[in-house]
Amino acid sequence: MKRVCAAIQFVKSSPARKAQFKKCMEKEKIGNHNFLCWDVDIRWNSTYLILESAVVYEKAFKRLEENNKPYLHYFDLEYAKQMISFLKLFYNVTIPLSGSHNVTTNTLFHDFLLMHNKLVQYSNGDDYTLAMMASRMKQKIYKYWANIGTLNPMLFIVVALDPRYKLKYLEFCFKMIYENDDAKCFFERVKQGLTLMCEDYV
């Protein structure tokens, strides 16, 4: 990531380099798109956007290397592509969840399950860097999802009310995500909440 940021900073460090890079873009027939993104510490998705924009201009970077060989010896776009495939899922999931004009209650649990399974897969993978990153992300998720007392049961009740899934699906998912005792506790609380809702409706 630091290497990609350094290469982008090289291009944007002066008007002359920026103009030179745009000529490379023209020769490779690459559109302007959003040009090259900067890293923004307070934006969680900036890492993905930076890598994605860098890969879009890969051919322009390679052409720029002809006149600026020293700066590209540490620029690894192949690894950037691996990181994009890792981060894209989380970017696509979190964009609608962070919006204010989308109804997300019915999809939240499924998105969480998808992220959880991918993180487990990556954390057990052969790539050490991705494995460490996935492990840290998994710990961060569990910080918010491991305590049944802090979660709104409605996040799960909407899944149980969907005729495609029902309670059996939730029970199966809880066993896959949590330890046995925690899975039972989660399931019983959701089942109790669903029962109380039905009784209140009656």
MDAnalysis code that builds the backbone (N, CA, C; Angstrom):
import MDAnalysis as mda
import numpy as np

u = mda.Universe.empty(606, n_residues=202, atom_resindex=np.repeat(np.arange(202), 3), trajectory=True)
u.add_TopologyAttr("name", ["N", "CA", "C"] * 202)
u.add_TopologyAttr("resid", np.arange(1, 203))
u.add_TopologyAttr("resname", ["MET", "LYS", "ARG", "VAL", "CYS", "ALA", "ALA", "ILE", "GLN", "PHE", "VAL", "LYS", "SER", "SER", "PRO", "ALA", "ARG", "LYS", "ALA", "GLN", "PHE", "LYS", "LYS", "CYS", "MET", "GLU", "LYS", "GLU", "LYS", "ILE", "GLY", "ASN", "HIS", "ASN", "PHE", "LEU", "CYS", "TRP", "ASP", "VAL", "ASP", "ILE", "ARG", "TRP", "ASN", "SER", "THR", "TYR", "LEU", "ILE", "LEU", "GLU", "SER", "ALA", "VAL", "VAL", "TYR", "GLU", "LYS", "ALA", "PHE", "LYS", "ARG", "LEU", "GLU", "GLU", "ASN", "ASN", "LYS", "PRO", "TYR", "LEU", "HIS", "TYR", "PHE", "ASP", "LEU", "GLU", "TYR", "ALA", "LYS", "GLN", "MET", "ILE", "SER", "PHE", "LEU", "LYS", "LEU", "PHE", "TYR", "ASN", "VAL", "THR", "ILE", "PRO", "LEU", "SER", "GLY", "SER", "HIS", "ASN", "VAL", "THR", "THR", "ASN", "THR", "LEU", "PHE", "HIS", "ASP", "PHE", "LEU", "LEU", "MET", "HIS", "ASN", "LYS", "LEU", "VAL", "GLN", "TYR", "SER", "ASN", "GLY", "ASP", "ASP", "TYR", "THR", "LEU", "ALA", "MET", "MET", "ALA", "SER", "ARG", "MET", "LYS", "GLN", "LYS", "ILE", "TYR", "LYS", "TYR", "TRP", "ALA", "ASN", "ILE", "GLY", "THR", "LEU", "ASN", "PRO", "MET", "LEU", "PHE", "ILE", "VAL", "VAL", "ALA", "LEU", "ASP", "PRO", "ARG", "TYR", "LYS", "LEU", "LYS", "TYR", "LEU", "GLU", "PHE", "CYS", "PHE", "LYS", "MET", "ILE", "TYR", "GLU", "ASN", "ASP", "ASP", "ALA", "LYS", "CYS", "PHE", "PHE", "GLU", "ARG", "VAL", "LYS", "GLN", "GLY", "LEU", "THR", "LEU", "MET", "CYS", "GLU", "ASP", "TYR", "VAL"])
u.atoms.positions = np.array([
    [0.832, -1.201, 0.000],
    [0.000, 0.000, 0.000],
    [0.872, 1.259, 0.000],
    [1.916, 1.275, 0.822],
    [2.805, 2.434, 0.901],
    [3.510, 2.658, -0.429],
    [3.837, 1.550, -1.109],
    [4.518, 1.666, -2.395],
    [3.600, 2.304, -3.443],
    [2.355, 1.899, -3.446],
    [1.396, 2.459, -4.395],
    [1.187, 3.944, -4.106],
    [1.038, 4.282, -2.819],
    [0.864, 5.693, -2.432],
    [2.072, 6.524, -2.845],
    [3.277, 5.930, -2.714],
    [4.496, 6.654, -3.098],
    [4.520, 6.932, -4.594],
    [4.075, 5.950, -5.391],
    [4.051, 6.135, -6.839],
    [3.038, 7.212, -7.230],
    [1.878, 7.198, -6.569],
    [0.851, 8.216, -6.851],
    [1.352, 9.595, -6.434],
    [2.033, 9.634, -5.289],
    [2.581, 10.913, -4.816],
    [3.629, 11.440, -5.795],
    [4.400, 10.523, -6.383],
    [5.405, 10.912, -7.383],
    [4.731, 11.610, -8.560],
    [3.632, 11.038, -9.036],
    [2.917, 11.604, -10.185],
    [2.317, 12.954, -9.832],
    [1.770, 13.081, -8.628],
    [1.053, 14.301, -8.253],
    [1.937, 15.357, -7.600],
    [3.234, 15.070, -7.486],
    [4.111, 15.984, -6.738],
    [4.438, 17.282, -7.480],
    [4.213, 17.312, -8.806],
    [4.486, 18.546, -9.551],
    [3.598, 18.599, -10.788],
    [3.290, 19.799, -11.271],
    [2.476, 19.931, -12.493],
    [3.130, 19.247, -13.694],
    [4.461, 19.270, -13.760],
    [5.178, 18.679, -14.891],
    [4.982, 17.157, -14.911],
    [5.123, 16.529, -13.757],
    [4.939, 15.079, -13.694],
    [3.488, 14.694, -13.968],
    [2.589, 15.496, -13.470],
    [1.170, 15.228, -13.703],
    [0.860, 15.325, -15.196],
    [1.408, 16.345, -15.861],
    [1.202, 16.506, -17.303],
    [1.831, 15.347, -18.067],
    [3.018, 14.905, -17.614],
    [3.695, 13.782, -18.252],
    [2.863, 12.501, -18.133],
    [2.285, 12.320, -16.960],
    [1.461, 11.127, -16.723],
    [0.199, 11.166, -17.598],
    [-0.388, 12.343, -17.757],
    [-1.588, 12.471, -18.582],
    [-1.280, 12.198, -20.055],
    [-0.057, 12.536, -20.488],
    [0.341, 12.190, -21.848],
    [0.440, 10.674, -22.011],
    [0.930, 10.016, -20.959],
    [1.001, 8.545, -20.972],
    [-0.400, 7.953, -21.038],
    [-1.327, 8.583, -20.334],
    [-2.715, 8.131, -20.370],
    [-3.294, 8.265, -21.783],
    [-2.996, 9.382, -22.419],
    [-3.505, 9.623, -23.778],
    [-2.949, 8.585, -24.754],
    [-1.653, 8.281, -24.625],
    [-1.028, 7.304, -25.515],
    [-1.614, 5.904, -25.313],
    [-1.993, 5.605, -24.081],
    [-2.589, 4.300, -23.779],
    [-4.111, 4.326, -23.915],
    [-4.640, 5.491, -24.303],
    [-6.087, 5.663, -24.502],
    [-6.883, 5.317, -23.238],
    [-6.412, 5.870, -22.123],
    [-7.083, 5.677, -20.828],
    [-7.848, 6.942, -20.502],
    [-9.132, 6.817, -20.180],
    [-9.946, 7.966, -19.805],
    [-9.528, 8.541, -18.466],
    [-10.009, 9.725, -18.166],
    [-9.618, 10.407, -16.925],
    [-10.254, 9.790, -15.692],
    [-11.458, 9.190, -15.821],
    [-12.164, 8.555, -14.701],
    [-12.140, 9.485, -13.481],
    [-11.702, 8.968, -12.341],
    [-11.577, 9.799, -11.130],
    [-10.127, 10.169, -10.869],
    [-9.296, 9.993, -11.858],
    [-7.854, 10.157, -11.768],
    [-7.326, 9.351, -10.582],
    [-6.213, 9.733, -10.013],
    [-5.598, 8.949, -8.940],
    [-6.063, 9.453, -7.591],
    [-6.507, 8.535, -6.739],
    [-7.033, 8.916, -5.415],
    [-5.899, 9.095, -4.421],
    [-6.138, 9.989, -3.459],
    [-5.222, 10.184, -2.338],
    [-5.680, 9.350, -1.161],
    [-4.739, 9.034, -0.272],
    [-5.087, 8.332, 0.965],
    [-5.724, 9.325, 1.933],
    [-6.834, 8.916, 2.550],
    [-7.525, 9.752, 3.531],
    [-7.695, 8.934, 4.810],
    [-7.011, 9.321, 5.872],
    [-6.988, 8.525, 7.102],
    [-8.365, 8.306, 7.706],
    [-9.240, 9.306, 7.595],
    [-10.537, 9.203, 8.265],
    [-11.576, 8.468, 7.419],
    [-11.215, 8.081, 6.191],
    [-12.150, 7.343, 5.333],
    [-11.712, 5.889, 5.264],
    [-12.561, 4.990, 5.775],
    [-12.219, 3.569, 5.843],
    [-11.993, 2.958, 4.472],
    [-12.661, 3.496, 3.439],
    [-12.604, 2.867, 2.122],
    [-11.521, 3.459, 1.222],
    [-10.705, 4.360, 1.738],
    [-9.723, 5.026, 0.887],
    [-8.672, 4.052, 0.363],
    [-8.309, 3.041, 1.145],
    [-7.314, 2.063, 0.707],
    [-7.775, 1.352, -0.561],
    [-9.021, 0.887, -0.549],
    [-9.566, 0.199, -1.723],
    [-9.606, 1.133, -2.930],
    [-10.066, 2.365, -2.733],
    [-10.200, 3.309, -3.838],
    [-8.842, 3.683, -4.437],
    [-7.820, 3.804, -3.586],
    [-6.473, 4.119, -4.058],
    [-5.946, 3.000, -4.947],
    [-6.043, 1.769, -4.444],
    [-5.536, 0.624, -5.200],
    [-6.297, 0.441, -6.503],
    [-7.619, 0.623, -6.447],
    [-8.435, 0.457, -7.647],
    [-8.054, 1.485, -8.710],
    [-7.873, 2.736, -8.287],
    [-7.526, 3.777, -9.257],
    [-6.140, 3.541, -9.837],
    [-5.213, 3.032, -9.014],
    [-3.852, 2.775, -9.493],
    [-3.849, 1.684, -10.561],
    [-4.638, 0.642, -10.358],
    [-4.692, -0.465, -11.315],
    [-5.317, -0.023, -12.633],
    [-6.297, 0.875, -12.567],
    [-6.927, 1.402, -13.788],
    [-5.876, 2.039, -14.695],
    [-4.876, 2.695, -14.081],
    [-3.855, 3.413, -14.845],
    [-2.550, 2.615, -14.960],
    [-2.652, 1.303, -14.855],
    [-1.451, 0.452, -14.870],
    [-0.591, 0.683, -16.112],
    [-1.200, 0.706, -17.287],
    [-0.436, 0.877, -18.530],
    [0.240, 2.240, -18.586],
    [-0.440, 3.252, -18.043],
    [0.158, 4.593, -18.019],
    [1.368, 4.623, -17.085],
    [1.279, 3.927, -15.952],
    [2.412, 3.846, -15.027],
    [3.601, 3.154, -15.700],
    [3.315, 2.080, -16.446],
    [4.392, 1.347, -17.113],
    [5.060, 2.202, -18.194],
    [4.254, 2.980, -18.900],
    [4.815, 3.869, -19.915],
    [5.647, 4.977, -19.259],
    [5.182, 5.472, -18.117],
    [5.917, 6.515, -17.394],
    [7.281, 6.003, -16.941],
    [7.374, 4.694, -16.724],
    [8.625, 4.089, -16.253],
    [9.761, 4.286, -17.253],
    [9.432, 4.403, -18.526],
    [10.465, 4.554, -19.552],
    [11.336, 5.786, -19.314],
    [10.710, 6.847, -18.765],
    [11.466, 8.087, -18.517],
    [11.775, 8.309, -17.038],
    [11.208, 7.471, -16.169],
    [11.410, 7.659, -14.719],
    [11.656, 6.294, -14.054],
    [12.690, 5.612, -14.478],
    [12.928, 4.251, -14.012],
    [13.105, 4.135, -12.499],
    [13.772, 5.064, -11.824],
    [14.038, 4.862, -10.391],
    [12.797, 4.705, -9.530],
    [11.704, 5.386, -9.882],
    [10.568, 5.401, -8.950],
    [9.723, 4.138, -8.996],
    [9.821, 3.362, -10.063],
    [8.952, 2.201, -10.188],
    [9.579, 0.900, -9.687],
    [10.805, 0.921, -9.180],
    [11.434, -0.330, -8.760],
    [10.728, -0.926, -7.545],
    [9.900, -0.132, -6.849],
    [9.192, -0.648, -5.679],
    [7.674, -0.657, -5.879],
    [7.241, -0.455, -7.095],
    [5.804, -0.318, -7.366],
    [5.251, -1.663, -7.827],
    [4.513, -2.346, -6.957],
    [4.044, -3.706, -7.234],
    [2.531, -3.713, -7.457],
    [2.114, -3.590, -8.720],
    [0.686, -3.573, -9.018],
    [0.061, -4.963, -8.958],
    [0.875, -6.000, -9.132],
    [0.325, -7.355, -9.045],
    [-0.206, -7.628, -7.646],
    [0.551, -7.187, -6.650],
    [0.079, -7.381, -5.276],
    [-1.113, -6.479, -4.986],
    [-1.117, -5.306, -5.613],
    [-2.260, -4.389, -5.456],
    [-3.536, -5.054, -5.957],
    [-3.435, -5.812, -7.051],
    [-4.602, -6.505, -7.596],
    [-5.131, -7.553, -6.615],
    [-4.233, -8.234, -5.921],
    [-4.657, -9.201, -4.900],
    [-5.402, -8.499, -3.772],
    [-4.888, -7.357, -3.371],
    [-5.521, -6.607, -2.292],
    [-6.900, -6.111, -2.706],
    [-7.044, -5.726, -3.975],
    [-8.337, -5.251, -4.468],
    [-9.373, -6.363, -4.390],
    [-8.993, -7.572, -4.808],
    [-9.938, -8.692, -4.749],
    [-10.341, -8.998, -3.309],
    [-9.423, -8.735, -2.374],
    [-9.711, -8.949, -0.956],
    [-10.645, -7.869, -0.407],
    [-10.385, -6.623, -0.783],
    [-11.121, -5.496, -0.210],
    [-12.445, -5.194, -0.907],
    [-12.582, -5.631, -2.157],
    [-13.768, -5.263, -2.935],
    [-15.059, -5.746, -2.280],
    [-15.047, -6.969, -1.753],
    [-16.233, -7.513, -1.096],
    [-16.700, -6.595, 0.026],
    [-15.772, -6.170, 0.882],
    [-16.122, -5.358, 2.034],
    [-16.557, -3.956, 1.607],
    [-15.965, -3.468, 0.546],
    [-16.373, -2.166, 0.004],
    [-17.817, -2.243, -0.497],
    [-18.128, -3.279, -1.278],
    [-19.468, -3.429, -1.848],
    [-20.531, -3.657, -0.778],
    [-20.163, -4.350, 0.294],
    [-21.116, -4.630, 1.373],
    [-21.389, -3.399, 2.209],
    [-20.343, -2.652, 2.529],
    [-20.488, -1.551, 3.481],
    [-21.043, -0.268, 2.863],
    [-20.915, -0.103, 1.548],
    [-21.440, 1.120, 0.912],
    [-22.949, 1.267, 1.155],
    [-23.778, 0.257, 0.838],
    [-25.219, 0.431, 1.109],
    [-25.538, 0.514, 2.593],
    [-24.754, -0.178, 3.439],
    [-25.012, -0.162, 4.877],
    [-24.730, 1.209, 5.487],
    [-23.774, 1.922, 4.911],
    [-23.427, 3.238, 5.457],
    [-24.286, 4.350, 4.870],
    [-25.131, 4.020, 3.904],
    [-26.013, 5.025, 3.314],
    [-27.219, 5.298, 4.199],
    [-27.905, 6.381, 3.910],
    [-29.068, 6.770, 4.717],
    [-30.382, 6.632, 3.960],
    [-30.322, 6.185, 2.707],
    [-31.544, 6.093, 1.901],
    [-31.862, 4.662, 1.485],
    [-31.203, 3.698, 2.134],
    [-31.429, 2.299, 1.781],
    [-31.995, 1.528, 2.967],
    [-32.931, 0.627, 2.696],
    [-33.418, -0.292, 3.724],
    [-32.474, -1.482, 3.740],
    [-31.761, -1.689, 4.847],
    [-30.724, -2.718, 4.883],
    [-30.981, -3.808, 5.926],
    [-32.058, -3.695, 6.692],
    [-32.314, -4.668, 7.750],
    [-32.390, -6.085, 7.209],
    [-33.005, -6.244, 6.051],
    [-33.207, -7.586, 5.512],
    [-31.940, -8.188, 4.909],
    [-30.908, -7.389, 4.693],
    [-29.679, -7.903, 4.086],
    [-28.492, -7.916, 5.041],
    [-28.608, -7.252, 6.175],
    [-27.465, -7.060, 7.066],
    [-26.858, -8.381, 7.530],
    [-27.698, -9.313, 7.981],
    [-27.171, -10.577, 8.486],
    [-26.478, -11.365, 7.369],
    [-27.050, -11.361, 6.186],
    [-26.450, -12.084, 5.068],
    [-25.094, -11.473, 4.689],
    [-25.011, -10.146, 4.724],
    [-23.746, -9.473, 4.424],
    [-22.704, -9.793, 5.492],
    [-23.140, -9.781, 6.745],
    [-22.228, -10.128, 7.842],
    [-21.709, -11.555, 7.672],
    [-22.605, -12.466, 7.323],
    [-22.229, -13.873, 7.147],
    [-21.233, -14.027, 5.999],
    [-21.474, -13.301, 4.919],
    [-20.570, -13.343, 3.772],
    [-19.185, -12.840, 4.157],
    [-19.123, -11.712, 4.883],
    [-17.838, -11.166, 5.313],
    [-17.140, -12.124, 6.274],
    [-17.896, -12.678, 7.203],
    [-17.325, -13.609, 8.175],
    [-16.675, -14.799, 7.483],
    [-17.381, -15.403, 6.533],
    [-16.860, -16.585, 5.848],
    [-15.618, -16.260, 5.031],
    [-15.614, -15.095, 4.378],
    [-14.449, -14.690, 3.604],
    [-13.242, -14.418, 4.499],
    [-13.486, -13.805, 5.657],
    [-12.389, -13.521, 6.579],
    [-11.795, -14.808, 7.130],
    [-12.646, -15.782, 7.422],
    [-12.156, -17.087, 7.882],
    [-11.296, -17.729, 6.797],
    [-11.771, -17.637, 5.550],
    [-11.046, -18.216, 4.418],
    [-9.678, -17.559, 4.249],
    [-9.650, -16.214, 4.280],
    [-8.387, -15.500, 4.097],
    [-7.453, -15.682, 5.288],
    [-7.992, -15.704, 6.498],
    [-7.134, -15.835, 7.688],
    [-6.457, -17.195, 7.758],
    [-7.014, -18.180, 7.052],
    [-6.407, -19.519, 7.001],
    [-5.636, -19.750, 5.700],
    [-5.469, -18.678, 4.910],
    [-4.801, -18.797, 3.618],
    [-3.289, -18.791, 3.732],
    [-2.629, -18.932, 2.579],
    [-1.169, -19.025, 2.536],
    [-0.484, -17.664, 2.519],
    [-1.210, -16.624, 2.100],
    [-0.615, -15.292, 2.046],
    [-0.571, -14.696, 3.451],
    [0.639, -14.543, 3.979],
    [0.793, -14.108, 5.374],
    [0.185, -12.725, 5.611],
    [0.430, -11.787, 4.701],
    [-0.071, -10.419, 4.880],
    [-1.591, -10.393, 4.901],
    [-2.214, -11.070, 3.924],
    [-3.675, -11.120, 3.874],
    [-4.246, -11.864, 5.074],
    [-3.552, -12.919, 5.510],
    [-4.018, -13.699, 6.661],
    [-4.028, -12.849, 7.928],
    [-2.971, -12.060, 8.127],
    [-2.893, -11.200, 9.303],
    [-3.959, -10.100, 9.256],
    [-4.148, -9.538, 8.060],
    [-5.156, -8.490, 7.900],
    [-6.554, -9.042, 8.167],
    [-6.832, -10.233, 7.615],
    [-8.141, -10.854, 7.809],
    [-8.377, -11.191, 9.276],
    [-7.351, -11.651, 9.968],
    [-7.478, -11.989, 11.394],
    [-7.811, -10.753, 12.210],
    [-7.152, -9.633, 11.907],
    [-7.430, -8.393, 12.641],
    [-8.844, -7.886, 12.342],
    [-9.270, -8.011, 11.089],
    [-10.625, -7.583, 10.719],
    [-11.671, -8.464, 11.402],
    [-11.381, -9.750, 11.500],
    [-12.304, -10.681, 12.156],
    [-12.457, -10.325, 13.637],
    [-11.350, -9.979, 14.291],
    [-11.410, -9.565, 15.692],
    [-12.249, -8.296, 15.860],
    [-12.105, -7.382, 14.905],
    [-12.871, -6.128, 14.962],
    [-14.371, -6.398, 14.815],
    [-14.727, -7.309, 13.920],
    [-16.135, -7.670, 13.726],
    [-16.697, -8.318, 14.989],
    [-15.939, -9.224, 15.576],
    [-16.411, -9.921, 16.777],
    [-16.587, -8.966, 17.957],
    [-15.850, -7.862, 17.912],
    [-16.002, -6.868, 18.974],
    [-17.439, -6.381, 19.053],
    [-18.109, -6.299, 17.888],
    [-19.482, -5.795, 17.829],
    [-20.529, -6.895, 17.721],
    [-20.130, -8.075, 17.243],
    [-21.103, -9.129, 16.974],
    [-21.032, -10.303, 17.947],
    [-20.111, -10.283, 18.886],
    [-19.936, -11.447, 19.763],
    [-20.802, -11.390, 21.017],
    [-21.352, -10.237, 21.327],
    [-22.137, -10.092, 22.555],
    [-23.619, -9.971, 22.207],
    [-24.377, -10.995, 22.515],
    [-25.810, -11.000, 22.192],
    [-26.559, -9.880, 22.901],
    [-26.038, -9.462, 24.040],
    [-26.713, -8.422, 24.812],
    [-26.679, -7.056, 24.151],
    [-25.719, -6.833, 23.247],
    [-25.588, -5.528, 22.606],
    [-26.183, -5.497, 21.200],
    [-26.662, -6.641, 20.719],
    [-27.220, -6.711, 19.368],
    [-28.735, -6.639, 19.394],
    [-29.287, -5.956, 18.424],
    [-30.736, -5.855, 18.299],
    [-31.274, -7.156, 17.703],
    [-32.136, -7.889, 18.427],
    [-32.663, -9.164, 17.921],
    [-33.389, -9.025, 16.583],
    [-33.882, -7.821, 16.257],
    [-34.589, -7.623, 14.997],
    [-33.700, -7.896, 13.787],
    [-32.383, -7.756, 13.956],
    [-31.467, -8.055, 12.860],
    [-31.580, -9.515, 12.427],
    [-31.947, -10.379, 13.393],
    [-32.062, -11.804, 13.112],
    [-33.514, -12.222, 12.884],
    [-34.426, -11.545, 13.550],
    [-35.853, -11.883, 13.421],
    [-36.323, -11.687, 11.982],
    [-35.804, -10.648, 11.318],
    [-36.212, -10.428, 9.919],
    [-35.775, -11.587, 9.031],
    [-34.673, -12.243, 9.394],
    [-34.218, -13.413, 8.639],
    [-35.157, -14.592, 8.884],
    [-35.556, -14.761, 10.156],
    [-36.465, -15.862, 10.509],
    [-37.834, -15.687, 9.861],
    [-38.257, -14.437, 9.651],
    [-39.567, -14.176, 9.039],
    [-39.549, -14.359, 7.523],
    [-38.358, -14.417, 6.951],
    [-38.244, -14.637, 5.507],
    [-38.481, -16.127, 5.223],
    [-39.515, -16.464, 4.450],
    [-39.830, -17.874, 4.206],
    [-38.719, -18.657, 3.518],
    [-37.742, -17.963, 2.948],
    [-36.628, -18.657, 2.298],
    [-35.620, -19.180, 3.315],
    [-35.638, -18.649, 4.546],
    [-34.603, -18.983, 5.518],
    [-35.172, -19.590, 6.812],
    [-36.009, -18.838, 7.495],
    [-36.651, -19.289, 8.733],
    [-35.640, -19.530, 9.865],
    [-36.150, -20.082, 10.974],
    [-35.322, -20.258, 12.175],
    [-34.224, -21.306, 11.989],
    [-34.508, -22.344, 11.223],
    [-33.520, -23.405, 11.026],
    [-32.240, -22.866, 10.402],
    [-32.409, -21.950, 9.470],
    [-31.251, -21.340, 8.816],
    [-30.431, -20.532, 9.818],
    [-31.123, -19.759, 10.654],
    [-30.421, -18.977, 11.674],
    [-29.663, -19.884, 12.638],
    [-30.290, -20.962, 13.050],
    [-29.646, -21.894, 13.975],
    [-28.376, -22.465, 13.353],
    [-28.466, -22.829, 12.085],
    [-27.302, -23.355, 11.372],
    [-26.187, -22.309, 11.300],
    [-26.544, -21.065, 10.978],
    [-25.548, -19.992, 10.848],
    [-24.882, -19.679, 12.184],
    [-25.657, -19.624, 13.249],
    [-25.100, -19.346, 14.570],
    [-24.066, -20.409, 14.961],
    [-24.359, -21.653, 14.646],
    [-23.417, -22.742, 14.975],
    [-22.127, -22.616, 14.157],
    [-22.254, -22.054, 12.972],
    [-21.084, -21.882, 12.107],
    [-20.213, -20.717, 12.581],
    [-20.843, -19.697, 13.164],
    [-20.121, -18.475, 13.536],
    [-19.586, -18.517, 14.967],
    [-20.414, -18.985, 15.905],
    [-20.088, -18.867, 17.320],
    [-19.784, -20.225, 17.955],
    [-19.191, -20.153, 19.139],
    [-18.998, -21.356, 19.945],
    [-20.365, -21.931, 20.304],
    [-20.389, -23.210, 20.649],
    [-21.657, -23.925, 20.842],
    [-22.599, -23.243, 21.843],
    [-22.075, -22.873, 23.027],
    [-22.920, -22.247, 24.053],
    [-23.444, -20.886, 23.597],
    [-22.567, -20.095, 22.971],
    [-22.979, -18.783, 22.480],
    [-24.014, -18.921, 21.365],
    [-23.832, -19.912, 20.500],
    [-24.777, -20.135, 19.406],
    [-26.167, -20.455, 19.953],
    [-26.215, -21.302, 20.983],
    [-27.500, -21.651, 21.603],
    [-28.145, -20.434, 22.250],
    [-27.324, -19.624, 22.920],
    [-27.829, -18.421, 23.592],
    [-28.411, -17.433, 22.577],
    [-27.680, -17.223, 21.481],
    [-28.157, -16.330, 20.430],
    [-29.484, -16.829, 19.867],
    [-29.524, -18.112, 19.567],
    [-30.715, -18.676, 18.936],
    [-31.931, -18.581, 19.853],
    [-31.751, -18.887, 21.129],
    [-32.864, -18.851, 22.082],
    [-33.380, -17.429, 22.261],
    [-32.475, -16.460, 22.257],
    [-32.924, -15.077, 22.416],
    [-33.738, -14.622, 21.206],
    [-33.285, -15.000, 20.015],
    [-34.019, -14.635, 18.801],
    [-35.379, -15.335, 18.788],
    [-35.380, -16.586, 19.145],
    [-36.629, -17.360, 19.176],
    [-37.611, -16.761, 20.179],
    [-37.097, -16.353, 21.335],
    [-37.937, -15.731, 22.354],
    [-38.500, -14.395, 21.853],
    [-37.644, -13.594, 21.213],
    [-38.096, -12.318, 20.682],
    [-39.159, -12.487, 19.615],
    [-39.000, -13.495, 18.765],
    [-39.979, -13.771, 17.715],
    [-41.307, -14.221, 18.323],
    [-41.231, -15.036, 19.372],
    [-42.446, -15.503, 20.059],
    [-43.201, -14.342, 20.684],
    [-42.473, -13.446, 21.337],
    [-43.102, -12.279, 21.980],
    [-43.753, -11.373, 20.925],
    [-43.095, -11.223, 19.770],
    [-43.671, -10.413, 18.692],
    [-44.991, -11.018, 18.205],
    [-45.017, -12.324, 18.033],
    [-46.220, -12.999, 17.547],
    [-47.355, -12.891, 18.564],
    [-47.019, -13.058, 19.840],
    [-48.015, -12.951, 20.894],
    [-48.585, -11.534, 20.952],
    [-47.725, -10.546, 20.789],
    [-48.167, -9.155, 20.820],
    [-49.065, -8.870, 19.617],
    [-48.710, -9.424, 18.473],
    [-49.513, -9.219, 17.263],
    [-50.894, -9.858, 17.421],
    [-50.946, -11.057, 18.020],
    [-52.221, -11.749, 18.235],
    [-53.112, -10.943, 19.168],
])
